[in-house]
Amino acid sequence: MADRTQTYFKNFDDAELVVNQATYEVVLSFFRGLTTSDKTAKAYAENLFKIAQSTEEDVLTLLQEFEGSDSLKVTLMMAYYLNSFSDKTVMYGITDVVAPNNVVARNIVQ
């Protein structure tokens, strides 16, 4: 019997992601239990596989870190992981952007 895999391709990062179908179903079912939307569960599952690929960590090991967490904590953890390897100008999970005090900001040397 051939190994069933799932392939993801996104144009914005030109990365192909090939995952084992059985592993994908485990991850997807975990996120389906936490979210109210199937679309959200699929997005979380896809992002967890991307995180695993970027960190060179097993996806099931990463999934264990999410176990026992409620949906808010999972969202925060997902934002943390995504922010750790995304462009520094993008901050997932941040709704209010801090506006600097211009008087103070001009004195800060980067």
N, CA, C and O atoms as CSV, one atom per row, in Angstrom:
chain,resi,resn,atom,element,x,y,z
A,1,MET,N,N,0.845,-1.185,0.000
A,1,MET,CA,C,0.000,0.000,0.000
A,1,MET,C,C,0.884,1.239,0.000
A,1,MET,O,O,1.813,1.342,0.802
A,2,ALA,N,N,0.606,2.161,-0.877
A,2,ALA,CA,C,1.407,3.381,-1.002
A,2,ALA,C,C,1.142,4.313,0.176
A,2,ALA,O,O,0.034,4.367,0.711
A,3,ASP,N,N,2.174,5.037,0.564
A,3,ASP,CA,C,2.058,6.002,1.656
A,3,ASP,C,C,1.292,7.225,1.151
A,3,ASP,O,O,1.693,7.851,0.170
A,4,ARG,N,N,0.188,7.562,1.823
A,4,ARG,CA,C,-0.608,8.720,1.415
A,4,ARG,C,C,-0.025,9.963,2.043
A,4,ARG,O,O,0.231,9.989,3.247
A,5,THR,N,N,0.188,10.984,1.255
A,5,THR,CA,C,0.739,12.243,1.753
A,5,THR,C,C,-0.133,13.388,1.305
A,5,THR,O,O,-0.947,13.254,0.391
A,6,GLN,N,N,0.046,14.508,1.956
A,6,GLN,CA,C,-0.686,15.730,1.638
A,6,GLN,C,C,0.359,16.774,1.242
A,6,GLN,O,O,1.375,16.909,1.924
A,7,THR,N,N,0.134,17.505,0.172
A,7,THR,CA,C,1.075,18.510,-0.297
A,7,THR,C,C,0.435,19.882,-0.225
A,7,THR,O,O,-0.695,20.079,-0.672
A,8,TYR,N,N,1.176,20.835,0.347
A,8,TYR,CA,C,0.732,22.232,0.416
A,8,TYR,C,C,1.693,23.078,-0.381
A,8,TYR,O,O,2.907,22.886,-0.316
A,9,PHE,N,N,1.156,24.007,-1.128
A,9,PHE,CA,C,1.993,24.943,-1.862
A,9,PHE,C,C,1.358,26.313,-1.751
A,9,PHE,O,O,0.185,26.491,-2.082
A,10,LYS,N,N,2.127,27.277,-1.288
A,10,LYS,CA,C,1.659,28.645,-1.169
A,10,LYS,C,C,2.545,29.527,-2.041
A,10,LYS,O,O,3.771,29.437,-1.979
A,11,ASN,N,N,1.938,30.359,-2.836
A,11,ASN,CA,C,2.707,31.205,-3.739
A,11,ASN,C,C,3.552,32.248,-3.018
A,11,ASN,O,O,4.610,32.636,-3.514
A,12,PHE,N,N,3.096,32.706,-1.851
A,12,PHE,CA,C,3.808,33.806,-1.218
A,12,PHE,C,C,5.185,33.416,-0.702
A,12,PHE,O,O,6.057,34.279,-0.593
A,13,ASP,N,N,5.408,32.163,-0.384
A,13,ASP,CA,C,6.740,31.791,0.092
A,13,ASP,C,C,7.396,30.707,-0.754
A,13,ASP,O,O,8.499,30.257,-0.444
A,14,ASP,N,N,6.722,30.288,-1.821
A,14,ASP,CA,C,7.263,29.301,-2.750
A,14,ASP,C,C,7.810,28.070,-2.043
A,14,ASP,O,O,8.842,27.530,-2.442
A,15,ALA,N,N,7.136,27.632,-1.013
A,15,ALA,CA,C,7.584,26.456,-0.281
A,15,ALA,C,C,6.571,25.330,-0.439
A,15,ALA,O,O,5.364,25.534,-0.303
A,16,GLU,N,N,7.078,24.155,-0.726
A,16,GLU,CA,C,6.218,22.992,-0.821
A,16,GLU,C,C,6.373,22.193,0.464
A,16,GLU,O,O,7.481,21.993,0.961
A,17,LEU,N,N,5.267,21.749,0.979
A,17,LEU,CA,C,5.260,21.026,2.237
A,17,LEU,C,C,4.582,19.678,2.009
A,17,LEU,O,O,3.397,19.625,1.680
A,18,VAL,N,N,5.328,18.595,2.182
A,18,VAL,CA,C,4.791,17.250,1.992
A,18,VAL,C,C,4.716,16.580,3.361
A,18,VAL,O,O,5.718,16.471,4.068
A,19,VAL,N,N,3.515,16.135,3.722
A,19,VAL,CA,C,3.315,15.529,5.043
A,19,VAL,C,C,2.610,14.189,4.905
A,19,VAL,O,O,1.884,13.952,3.939
A,20,ASN,N,N,2.829,13.327,5.869
A,20,ASN,CA,C,2.184,12.035,5.926
A,20,ASN,C,C,0.702,12.237,6.241
A,20,ASN,O,O,0.353,13.022,7.122
A,21,GLN,N,N,-0.164,11.531,5.524
A,21,GLN,CA,C,-1.609,11.701,5.683
A,21,GLN,C,C,-2.078,11.330,7.084
A,21,GLN,O,O,-2.931,12.012,7.652
A,22,ALA,N,N,-1.530,10.258,7.644
A,22,ALA,CA,C,-1.953,9.828,8.983
A,22,ALA,C,C,-1.552,10.866,10.030
A,22,ALA,O,O,-2.329,11.169,10.936
A,23,THR,N,N,-0.348,11.408,9.908
A,23,THR,CA,C,0.111,12.443,10.838
A,23,THR,C,C,-0.730,13.695,10.693
A,23,THR,O,O,-1.083,14.337,11.682
A,24,TYR,N,N,-1.052,14.039,9.447
A,24,TYR,CA,C,-1.898,15.205,9.195
A,24,TYR,C,C,-3.256,15.041,9.875
A,24,TYR,O,O,-3.764,15.986,10.478
A,25,GLU,N,N,-3.843,13.857,9.783
A,25,GLU,CA,C,-5.157,13.614,10.396
A,25,GLU,C,C,-5.089,13.733,11.920
A,25,GLU,O,O,-6.029,14.227,12.542
A,26,VAL,N,N,-3.983,13.286,12.528
A,26,VAL,CA,C,-3.820,13.416,13.981
A,26,VAL,C,C,-3.787,14.888,14.372
A,26,VAL,O,O,-4.478,15.311,15.299
A,27,VAL,N,N,-2.976,15.661,13.656
A,27,VAL,CA,C,-2.839,17.088,13.965
A,27,VAL,C,C,-4.150,17.818,13.703
A,27,VAL,O,O,-4.580,18.634,14.519
A,28,LEU,N,N,-4.781,17.532,12.582
A,28,LEU,CA,C,-6.040,18.195,12.233
A,28,LEU,C,C,-7.130,17.874,13.253
A,28,LEU,O,O,-7.879,18.765,13.655
A,29,SER,N,N,-7.227,16.622,13.673
A,29,SER,CA,C,-8.276,16.270,14.636
A,29,SER,C,C,-8.044,16.962,15.980
A,29,SER,O,O,-9.003,17.310,16.669
A,30,PHE,N,N,-6.781,17.163,16.357
A,30,PHE,CA,C,-6.496,17.893,17.595
A,30,PHE,C,C,-7.029,19.323,17.497
A,30,PHE,O,O,-7.699,19.802,18.412
A,31,PHE,N,N,-6.735,19.997,16.396
A,31,PHE,CA,C,-7.181,21.384,16.240
A,31,PHE,C,C,-8.684,21.489,16.002
A,31,PHE,O,O,-9.289,22.500,16.359
A,32,ARG,N,N,-9.294,20.476,15.411
A,32,ARG,CA,C,-10.759,20.479,15.261
A,32,ARG,C,C,-11.440,20.437,16.623
A,32,ARG,O,O,-12.521,20.999,16.800
A,33,GLY,N,N,-10.811,19.774,17.576
A,33,GLY,CA,C,-11.368,19.708,18.922
A,33,GLY,C,C,-11.268,21.027,19.674
A,33,GLY,O,O,-11.994,21.247,20.644
A,34,LEU,N,N,-10.381,21.895,19.235
A,34,LEU,CA,C,-10.190,23.187,19.916
A,34,LEU,C,C,-10.927,24.346,19.268
A,34,LEU,O,O,-11.294,25.307,19.943
A,35,THR,N,N,-11.142,24.261,17.973
A,35,THR,CA,C,-11.713,25.395,17.251
A,35,THR,C,C,-13.159,25.125,16.860
A,35,THR,O,O,-13.620,23.984,16.877
A,36,THR,N,N,-13.856,26.182,16.513
A,36,THR,CA,C,-15.247,26.048,16.084
A,36,THR,C,C,-15.368,26.029,14.570
A,36,THR,O,O,-16.448,25.785,14.032
A,37,SER,N,N,-14.270,26.284,13.888
A,37,SER,CA,C,-14.282,26.362,12.435
A,37,SER,C,C,-13.310,25.342,11.841
A,37,SER,O,O,-12.170,25.213,12.288
A,38,ASP,N,N,-13.787,24.625,10.827
A,38,ASP,CA,C,-12.919,23.665,10.142
A,38,ASP,C,C,-11.803,24.389,9.400
A,38,ASP,O,O,-10.686,23.883,9.295
A,39,LYS,N,N,-12.111,25.572,8.888
A,39,LYS,CA,C,-11.107,26.369,8.171
A,39,LYS,C,C,-9.970,26.769,9.114
A,39,LYS,O,O,-8.801,26.731,8.730
A,40,THR,N,N,-10.309,27.148,10.332
A,40,THR,CA,C,-9.297,27.520,11.322
A,40,THR,C,C,-8.456,26.316,11.710
A,40,THR,O,O,-7.236,26.423,11.831
A,41,ALA,N,N,-9.094,25.181,11.906
A,41,ALA,CA,C,-8.365,23.963,12.269
A,41,ALA,C,C,-7.372,23.583,11.175
A,41,ALA,O,O,-6.241,23.197,11.472
A,42,LYS,N,N,-7.782,23.688,9.921
A,42,LYS,CA,C,-6.875,23.372,8.808
A,42,LYS,C,C,-5.717,24.363,8.736
A,42,LYS,O,O,-4.584,23.975,8.456
A,43,ALA,N,N,-5.995,25.633,8.986
A,43,ALA,CA,C,-4.927,26.642,8.974
A,43,ALA,C,C,-3.933,26.389,10.103
A,43,ALA,O,O,-2.723,26.499,9.902
A,44,TYR,N,N,-4.437,26.051,11.290
A,44,TYR,CA,C,-3.550,25.733,12.414
A,44,TYR,C,C,-2.693,24.509,12.103
A,44,TYR,O,O,-1.493,24.499,12.380
A,45,ALA,N,N,-3.309,23.483,11.530
A,45,ALA,CA,C,-2.567,22.259,11.202
A,45,ALA,C,C,-1.473,22.565,10.184
A,45,ALA,O,O,-0.332,22.132,10.345
A,46,GLU,N,N,-1.821,23.308,9.138
A,46,GLU,CA,C,-0.837,23.652,8.110
A,46,GLU,C,C,0.315,24.463,8.707
A,46,GLU,O,O,1.481,24.221,8.397
A,47,ASN,N,N,-0.023,25.421,9.563
A,47,ASN,CA,C,1.025,26.238,10.174
A,47,ASN,C,C,1.907,25.429,11.118
A,47,ASN,O,O,3.106,25.691,11.218
A,48,LEU,N,N,1.336,24.456,11.806
A,48,LEU,CA,C,2.154,23.628,12.691
A,48,LEU,C,C,3.156,22.806,11.878
A,48,LEU,O,O,4.293,22.617,12.309
A,49,PHE,N,N,2.747,22.321,10.717
A,49,PHE,CA,C,3.684,21.600,9.852
A,49,PHE,C,C,4.776,22.536,9.322
A,49,PHE,O,O,5.934,22.136,9.204
A,50,LYS,N,N,4.409,23.769,9.007
A,50,LYS,CA,C,5.417,24.743,8.573
A,50,LYS,C,C,6.405,25.044,9.695
A,50,LYS,O,O,7.608,25.152,9.460
A,51,ILE,N,N,5.888,25.177,10.914
A,51,ILE,CA,C,6.747,25.440,12.069
A,51,ILE,C,C,7.696,24.259,12.282
A,51,ILE,O,O,8.885,24.452,12.537
A,52,ALA,N,N,7.169,23.043,12.177
A,52,ALA,CA,C,7.993,21.851,12.353
A,52,ALA,C,C,9.093,21.794,11.293
A,52,ALA,O,O,10.232,21.436,11.592
A,53,GLN,N,N,8.750,22.147,10.064
A,53,GLN,CA,C,9.738,22.149,8.997
A,53,GLN,C,C,10.800,23.218,9.239
A,53,GLN,O,O,11.987,22.966,9.032
A,54,SER,N,N,10.391,24.394,9.669
A,54,SER,CA,C,11.326,25.501,9.898
A,54,SER,C,C,12.252,25.241,11.079
A,54,SER,O,O,13.423,25.619,11.052
A,55,THR,N,N,11.727,24.599,12.109
A,55,THR,CA,C,12.522,24.340,13.307
A,55,THR,C,C,13.205,22.980,13.270
A,55,THR,O,O,13.972,22.638,14.171
A,56,GLU,N,N,12.921,22.200,12.218
A,56,GLU,CA,C,13.456,20.848,12.072
A,56,GLU,C,C,13.114,19.981,13.282
A,56,GLU,O,O,13.932,19.204,13.774
A,57,GLU,N,N,11.884,20.145,13.738
A,57,GLU,CA,C,11.366,19.402,14.883
A,57,GLU,C,C,10.239,18.500,14.380
A,57,GLU,O,O,9.566,18.835,13.405
A,58,ASP,N,N,10.032,17.363,15.037
A,58,ASP,CA,C,8.938,16.479,14.673
A,58,ASP,C,C,7.611,17.157,15.019
A,58,ASP,O,O,7.462,17.727,16.100
A,59,VAL,N,N,6.662,17.091,14.107
A,59,VAL,CA,C,5.389,17.787,14.300
A,59,VAL,C,C,4.623,17.235,15.502
A,59,VAL,O,O,3.928,17.985,16.187
A,60,LEU,N,N,4.743,15.940,15.764
A,60,LEU,CA,C,4.032,15.365,16.906
A,60,LEU,C,C,4.658,15.808,18.233
A,60,LEU,O,O,3.964,15.901,19.246
A,61,THR,N,N,5.954,16.078,18.227
A,61,THR,CA,C,6.609,16.632,19.419
A,61,THR,C,C,6.086,18.036,19.687
A,61,THR,O,O,5.815,18.395,20.833
A,62,LEU,N,N,5.943,18.828,18.626
A,62,LEU,CA,C,5.383,20.176,18.781
A,62,LEU,C,C,3.933,20.104,19.249
A,62,LEU,O,O,3.498,20.908,20.073
A,63,LEU,N,N,3.195,19.144,18.721
A,63,LEU,CA,C,1.789,19.011,19.091
A,63,LEU,C,C,1.634,18.712,20.583
A,63,LEU,O,O,0.663,19.144,21.204
A,64,GLN,N,N,2.573,17.987,21.149
A,64,GLN,CA,C,2.522,17.686,22.581
A,64,GLN,C,C,2.585,18.955,23.426
A,64,GLN,O,O,2.016,19.005,24.516
A,65,GLU,N,N,3.273,19.976,22.929
A,65,GLU,CA,C,3.340,21.249,23.650
A,65,GLU,C,C,1.983,21.941,23.703
A,65,GLU,O,O,1.716,22.716,24.621
A,66,PHE,N,N,1.137,21.668,22.734
A,66,PHE,CA,C,-0.180,22.286,22.678
A,66,PHE,C,C,-1.221,21.523,23.493
A,66,PHE,O,O,-2.253,22.087,23.856
A,67,GLU,N,N,-0.965,20.253,23.784
A,67,GLU,CA,C,-1.939,19.424,24.494
A,67,GLU,C,C,-2.199,19.976,25.895
A,67,GLU,O,O,-1.280,20.425,26.580
A,68,GLY,N,N,-3.451,19.934,26.301
A,68,GLY,CA,C,-3.845,20.436,27.610
A,68,GLY,C,C,-4.076,21.936,27.649
A,68,GLY,O,O,-4.367,22.494,28.707
A,69,SER,N,N,-3.950,22.587,26.509
A,69,SER,CA,C,-4.145,24.042,26.432
A,69,SER,C,C,-5.528,24.352,25.891
A,69,SER,O,O,-6.088,23.592,25.101
A,70,ASP,N,N,-6.071,25.483,26.332
A,70,ASP,CA,C,-7.345,25.927,25.774
A,70,ASP,C,C,-7.084,26.668,24.465
A,70,ASP,O,O,-5.932,26.882,24.090
A,71,SER,N,N,-8.146,27.056,23.775
A,71,SER,CA,C,-7.996,27.660,22.450
A,71,SER,C,C,-7.245,28.990,22.498
A,71,SER,O,O,-6.514,29.310,21.561
A,72,LEU,N,N,-7.409,29.771,23.565
A,72,LEU,CA,C,-6.690,31.037,23.669
A,72,LEU,C,C,-5.189,30.806,23.804
A,72,LEU,O,O,-4.391,31.488,23.161
A,73,LYS,N,N,-4.810,29.854,24.633
A,73,LYS,CA,C,-3.384,29.568,24.816
A,73,LYS,C,C,-2.776,29.000,23.534
A,73,LYS,O,O,-1.637,29.322,23.196
A,74,VAL,N,N,-3.521,28.163,22.822
A,74,VAL,CA,C,-3.037,27.627,21.555
A,74,VAL,C,C,-2.820,28.752,20.554
A,74,VAL,O,O,-1.824,28.758,19.830
A,75,THR,N,N,-3.748,29.704,20.508
A,75,THR,CA,C,-3.600,30.851,19.609
A,75,THR,C,C,-2.357,31.656,19.957
A,75,THR,O,O,-1.613,32.063,19.064
A,76,LEU,N,N,-2.128,31.886,21.229
A,76,LEU,CA,C,-0.943,32.629,21.652
A,76,LEU,C,C,0.345,31.877,21.336
A,76,LEU,O,O,1.327,32.475,20.897
A,77,MET,N,N,0.338,30.578,21.557
A,77,MET,CA,C,1.524,29.772,21.255
A,77,MET,C,C,1.794,29.741,19.755
A,77,MET,O,O,2.946,29.813,19.328
A,78,MET,N,N,0.742,29.634,18.960
A,78,MET,CA,C,0.900,29.626,17.506
A,78,MET,C,C,1.469,30.963,17.029
A,78,MET,O,O,2.350,31.000,16.170
A,79,ALA,N,N,0.958,32.058,17.593
A,79,ALA,CA,C,1.479,33.383,17.231
A,79,ALA,C,C,2.949,33.508,17.624
A,79,ALA,O,O,3.743,34.082,16.878
A,80,TYR,N,N,3.311,32.981,18.772
A,80,TYR,CA,C,4.714,33.017,19.216
A,80,TYR,C,C,5.615,32.289,18.222
A,80,TYR,O,O,6.645,32.820,17.805
A,81,TYR,N,N,5.225,31.077,17.846
A,81,TYR,CA,C,6.038,30.309,16.899
A,81,TYR,C,C,6.114,30.993,15.542
A,81,TYR,O,O,7.193,31.082,14.955
A,82,LEU,N,N,4.979,31.478,15.035
A,82,LEU,CA,C,4.979,32.127,13.729
A,82,LEU,C,C,5.808,33.407,13.740
A,82,LEU,O,O,6.504,33.704,12.770
A,83,ASN,N,N,5.737,34.163,14.829
A,83,ASN,CA,C,6.526,35.394,14.923
A,83,ASN,C,C,8.012,35.119,15.047
A,83,ASN,O,O,8.830,35.964,14.684
A,84,SER,N,N,8.374,33.945,15.557
A,84,SER,CA,C,9.791,33.655,15.774
A,84,SER,C,C,10.558,33.464,14.471
A,84,SER,O,O,11.771,33.671,14.441
A,85,PHE,N,N,9.878,33.073,13.394
A,85,PHE,CA,C,10.604,32.907,12.140
A,85,PHE,C,C,10.012,33.717,10.978
A,85,PHE,O,O,10.389,33.501,9.827
A,86,SER,N,N,9.104,34.632,11.262
A,86,SER,CA,C,8.550,35.473,10.207
A,86,SER,C,C,9.370,36.758,10.087
A,86,SER,O,O,10.294,36.999,10.864
A,87,ASP,N,N,9.018,37.561,9.115
A,87,ASP,CA,C,9.659,38.861,8.936
A,87,ASP,C,C,9.426,39.694,10.192
A,87,ASP,O,O,8.341,39.653,10.772
A,88,LYS,N,N,10.412,40.431,10.604
A,88,LYS,CA,C,10.327,41.172,11.864
A,88,LYS,C,C,9.299,42.312,11.830
A,88,LYS,O,O,8.935,42.838,12.882
A,89,THR,N,N,8.829,42.698,10.644
A,89,THR,CA,C,7.802,43.740,10.561
A,89,THR,C,C,6.399,43.165,10.718
A,89,THR,O,O,5.431,43.917,10.831
A,90,VAL,N,N,6.284,41.844,10.725
A,90,VAL,CA,C,4.997,41.180,10.862
A,90,VAL,C,C,4.893,40.621,12.277
A,90,VAL,O,O,5.779,39.897,12.731
A,91,MET,N,N,3.821,40.955,12.961
A,91,MET,CA,C,3.603,40.446,14.310
A,91,MET,C,C,2.213,39.817,14.363
A,91,MET,O,O,1.216,40.521,14.524
A,92,TYR,N,N,2.147,38.487,14.227
A,92,TYR,CA,C,0.869,37.785,14.304
A,92,TYR,C,C,0.345,37.838,15.730
A,92,TYR,O,O,1.112,37.706,16.684
A,93,GLY,N,N,-0.946,38.029,15.873
A,93,GLY,CA,C,-1.571,38.025,17.183
A,93,GLY,C,C,-1.528,39.364,17.887
A,93,GLY,O,O,-2.001,39.478,19.017
A,94,ILE,N,N,-0.976,40.377,17.250
A,94,ILE,CA,C,-0.891,41.704,17.856
A,94,ILE,C,C,-1.990,42.557,17.232
A,94,ILE,O,O,-1.973,42.801,16.025
A,95,THR,N,N,-2.937,43.010,18.036
A,95,THR,CA,C,-4.042,43.796,17.493
A,95,THR,C,C,-3.815,45.291,17.634
A,95,THR,O,O,-4.269,46.058,16.785
A,96,ASP,N,N,-3.131,45.723,18.675
A,96,ASP,CA,C,-2.865,47.141,18.876
A,96,ASP,C,C,-1.379,47.408,18.677
A,96,ASP,O,O,-0.536,46.900,19.416
A,97,VAL,N,N,-1.080,48.204,17.679
A,97,VAL,CA,C,0.311,48.550,17.426
A,97,VAL,C,C,0.677,49.721,18.326
A,97,VAL,O,O,-0.040,50.720,18.389
A,98,VAL,N,N,1.781,49.589,19.007
A,98,VAL,CA,C,2.215,50.639,19.908
A,98,VAL,C,C,2.769,51.799,19.093
A,98,VAL,O,O,3.665,51.620,18.269
A,99,ALA,N,N,2.227,52.989,19.331
A,99,ALA,CA,C,2.712,54.185,18.651
A,99,ALA,C,C,3.762,54.841,19.535
A,99,ALA,O,O,3.476,55.203,20.676
A,100,PRO,N,N,4.971,54.997,19.018
A,100,PRO,CA,C,6.025,55.565,19.852
A,100,PRO,C,C,5.834,57.064,20.079
A,100,PRO,O,O,5.228,57.757,19.262
A,101,ASN,N,N,6.347,57.539,21.176
A,101,ASN,CA,C,6.395,58.963,21.452
A,101,ASN,C,C,7.492,59.538,20.555
A,101,ASN,O,O,8.659,59.175,20.699
A,102,ASN,N,N,7.132,60.424,19.638
A,102,ASN,CA,C,8.095,60.922,18.667
A,102,ASN,C,C,9.273,61.648,19.304
A,102,ASN,O,O,10.391,61.581,18.792
A,103,VAL,N,N,9.040,62.326,20.391
A,103,VAL,CA,C,10.129,63.036,21.063
A,103,VAL,C,C,11.152,62.031,21.594
A,103,VAL,O,O,12.361,62.232,21.470
A,104,VAL,N,N,10.653,60.961,22.179
A,104,VAL,CA,C,11.549,59.932,22.719
A,104,VAL,C,C,12.134,59.085,21.603
A,104,VAL,O,O,13.307,58.717,21.665
A,105,ALA,N,N,11.347,58.766,20.583
A,105,ALA,CA,C,11.786,57.895,19.510
A,105,ALA,C,C,12.967,58.462,18.740
A,105,ALA,O,O,13.832,57.702,18.306
A,106,ARG,N,N,13.026,59.750,18.563
A,106,ARG,CA,C,14.127,60.318,17.804
A,106,ARG,C,C,15.456,60.227,18.545
A,106,ARG,O,O,16.520,60.343,17.937
A,107,ASN,N,N,15.394,60.016,19.863
A,107,ASN,CA,C,16.619,59.904,20.659
A,107,ASN,C,C,17.109,58.465,20.790
A,107,ASN,O,O,18.183,58.232,21.345
A,108,ILE,N,N,16.369,57.527,20.307
A,108,ILE,CA,C,16.752,56.108,20.415
A,108,ILE,C,C,17.606,55.738,19.223
A,108,ILE,O,O,17.203,55.923,18.075
A,109,VAL,N,N,18.779,55.218,19.498
A,109,VAL,CA,C,19.693,54.776,18.439
A,109,VAL,C,C,19.519,53.288,18.277
A,109,VAL,O,O,19.569,52.536,19.250
A,110,GLN,N,N,19.311,52.859,17.033
A,110,GLN,CA,C,19.137,51.432,16.787
A,110,GLN,C,C,20.396,50.826,16.243
A,110,GLN,O,O,20.437,49.625,15.974
